[in-house]
Amino acid sequence: MASLLRVIAAGCSAPVFSGASCLKLQSAPAIKTTCVRFFRTHHALGRCASPGIPYKQLTVGVPKEIFQNERRVALSPGGVQALIKQGFNVVVEAGAGESSKFRDQQYAQAGATIKDLKDVFASDVLVKVRAPVFNPDLGIHEVELMKDAATLISFIYPAQNPELMDKLSQKKTTVLAMDQVPRVTIAQGYDALSSMANIAGYKAVVLAANNFGRFFTGQITAAGKVPPAKVLIIGGGVAGLAAAGSARAMGAIVRGFDTRADALDQFKSLGAEPLEVDFKESGEGQGGYAKVMSKEFIEAEMKLFAKQCQEVDIVITTALIPGKRAPILITKPMIESMKDGSVVVDLAAEAGGNIETTVPGELSVHNGVTHIGYTDLPSRLPTQSSTLYSNNITKLIRAISPDKDNFYLDVKDVFDFGTMDHVVRGSVVMQNGNILFPAPQPNNMPTAAPPKPKSVRELKAEKTSQISPFRATLTSASAYTGGFATLLGLGLAAPNAAFTQMVTTFGLAGIVGYHTVWGVTPALHSPLMSVTNAISGLTAVGGLSLMGGGYAPTSTAETLAVLAAFISSVNIAGGFLVTQKMLDMFKRPTDPPEYHYLYLLPAGVFVGGYAAALQSGYNIEQMIYLGSGMCCVGALAGLSNQSTARLGNALGIMGVAGGIVATLGALKPSPELLAQMTAAMAVGGTAGLTIAKRIQITDLPQLVAAFHSLVGLAAVLTCVAEYMVEYPHFATDPAANLTKIVAYLGTFIGGITFSGSLVAYGKLQGMLNSAPLILPARHALNASLMAGSIGGMIPYMLDPSYITGITCLGSVSALSALMGVTLTAAIGGADMPVVITVLNSYSGWALCAEGFLLNNNLLTIVGALIGSSGAILSYIMCVVMVFVLQRHSTPSPSW
């Protein structure tokens, strides 16, 4: 027992963030090494038990910054709450967040403990903004206040602070330098330099406007004409682009210069005029920074700057070189050539400055030109800066230690570019006192920046320009010819008039869905996905139509039908509530009061009026189906605009409610069967509401994916149940082959939707690794699954036996479910919203299949709406994501 205690004590005193290791008891042979298996997609199946240290044994300390004029704090109350949720204990120095407008009470409410300076510095993990400095009040350096073998997360700048690195090394400290986070795509969420540069760029424009003697925007008034200010921004990194966007928003004429072609395109996209020199040389460098240019290029750009200084009113410079003095870009003669009252803002002042006449840290005037050389611009927006920096730190901590229970850090010297191993190795500049800076070069390092992808509009224009007018007209005519030929073929092959009518409904609804969502606001992409997902819960209509028996089902088909109705009702109730919660996120305290309960009036007339007509002997189900379909169209159109989004959700609820009530009216079930139907729908709806109410706001998108899987499962159950019910009539039914084909296709689509949505949910929720799962020979595997699914139709259509048919349907459901897993798992977590939208489109086509199976106009209309609108929304989201990636392709605050 004593030996065991010694081992535990040794483990608890191990440095935080040490590598994973097995705990082995040498002096207790009866106790064996404990190992457990972790099933994660990105780790080996077998691994030593409990690597690292449990979160609950670690304390994170947040001290007050003492650097001169520093008003930021490392963690906001929201960041504290996130770390405590992960399992950490958090202590905050009294008054640490006062300058950032975060009171001690807010930290306490978030779960932190308020303590004094020495207790905070005794924490296992210390998070700071500025690197540790000498504390004049205590007469001691902050490093000496830290406990041995602690971990420090802060801006460090190790190349510029060798003495600080020596002090930290003597304390056996592990150091994560926020300034050394690699500038790669996967690390954008942890890139504190970019977060601060974004704020600095915005603040630079605000300060320039405050010190400029005129408006930024041009005006024509009764007192005279005021010309707009002209702003030159040198450097198209994060800071420069933020400045350009802010200056343009204030009405100024903005010009931007950068040595990189991508950055110039970014300036252009923001409405700024990109400036170029008459000298061709690429400035693309590595790590997001521009390379050092040739002497000839520098001479050409200096001539450009000299000319621009005579024309513009404001100059903002952002050029930095990592680890070196900032280059001089604006010389003293250039400043003296500027107009009186001009303003220059030097964002590189802390590194010496890009402007020769800048006084770092001060506001000064030279020859009538105001110089803003402040070195603490992010700190002048302390609340915003602290919030973003806190987000960077918390996301970094979560990313580098993905284990749910223990904190550990696996530092590798061999790693690939752009991976989490790259992020970890680049960020950790010291481990257990051993200096690891600088990090070795990663494998697969790109030698140059990839060419900028062309926009969809540019690709379309380029493609159009390469096609002759004759060929373009021939292509269009051929498409219409093929369309008309398809219609003629369907008319000739139609087994009955009902099929032709259903195809007509399908075509018209598809066209409406295609044109409904083109103008959707990007902020409403998720609510629109959610409401279409809720509407697709009309798979309940298929389940209700196939239900039978009394208070309980009496056959396998009836059991599958009641399950489909139950599952669909979970999706309906939960989906509409999730949509409402998403829309509530846009609600502001200043918004006028809402009276959505008044929509109960049209809903009552719609549903109650039908019930009264039914009691009077009128059968108007098709008109109710038409009204429900129109409500669903209104729901999609309403969710495309912020002002009508809540109306859209209400219309969706009315449409689904009307469709279900009309289905019950058409079926005229016995009291016993009606009780079974009501129970299934009520229990499912209650479950959906309960789940949606308890979910956190941040988990709403993944809940949409989880609910969406239910639609796919309901479609599979309904198609199989319909086959079972219709099988006895296949021998005499002229539409038997059509019924079998539609049931097979509906099962295939539903299986992919079911499993693909579950994988998307797992990735968004963090239950699965968000990185793409690249299986060996995955293309061959997917091709085999597809071939098996298609091949299964041969025995299914040729062999009339019941056993063969059910076996083929079961096989295709399994193959399609496996295919949904392999296809979705191969896509990264960041792309899951688009994947969910694509799967939403699939569920629409599955709903169409149900409509054709049951000869139900409502299901066909709604299915075509969701299928076509989902496809268009997927395209729109892809275009938006490409644009965002282009906007962030230059993450550096330098040029």
Secondary structure, 3 states (H helix, E strand, C coil): CHHHHHHHHHHHCCCCCCCCCCCCCCCCCCCCCCEEECCCCCCCCEEECCCCEEHHHCEEEECCCCCCCCCCCCCCHHHHHHHHHHCCEEEEECCCCHHHCCCHHHHHHHCCEEECHHHHHCCCEEECCCCCCEECCCCEEHHHHCCCCCEEEECCCCCCCHHHHHHHHHCCCEEEEHHHCCCCHHHHHHCHHHHHHHHHHHHHHHHHHHHCCCCCCCEEECCEEECCCEEEEECCCHHHHHHHHHHHHCCCEEEEECCCHHHHHHHHHCCCEEECCCCCCCCECCCCCECCCCHHHHHHHHHHHHHHHCCCCEEEECCCCCCCCCCCCECHHHHHCCCCCCEEEECCHHHCCCECCCCCCCEEEECCEEEECCCCCHHHCHHHHHHHHHHHHHHHHHHHCCCCCEECCCCCCCCECCCHHHHHHHHEEEECCEECCCCCCCECCCCCCCCCCCCHHHHHHHHHHCCCHHHHHHHHHHHHHHHHHHHHHHHHHCCCHHHHHHHHHHHHHHHHHHHHCCCCCHHHHHHHHHHHHHHHHHHHHHHHHHCCCCCCCCCHHHHHHHHHHHHHHHHHHHHHHHHHHHHHCCCCCCCCCCCHHHHHHHHHHHHHHHHHHHHCCCCCHHHHHHHHHHHHHHHHHHCCCHHHHHHHHHHHHHHHHHHHHHHHHHHCCCHHHHHHHHHHHHHHHHHHHHHHHHCCHHHHHHHHHHHHHHHHHHHHHHHHHHHHHHHHHCCCCCCHHHHHHHHHHHHHHHHHHHHHHHHHHHHHHCCCCCCCCCCCCHHHHHHHHHHHHHHCHHHHHHCCCHHHHHHHHHHHHHHHHHHHHHHHHCCCHHHHHHHHHHHHHHHHHHHHHHHHHHCCHHHHHHHHHHHHHHHHHHHHHHHHHHHHHHHCCCCCCCC
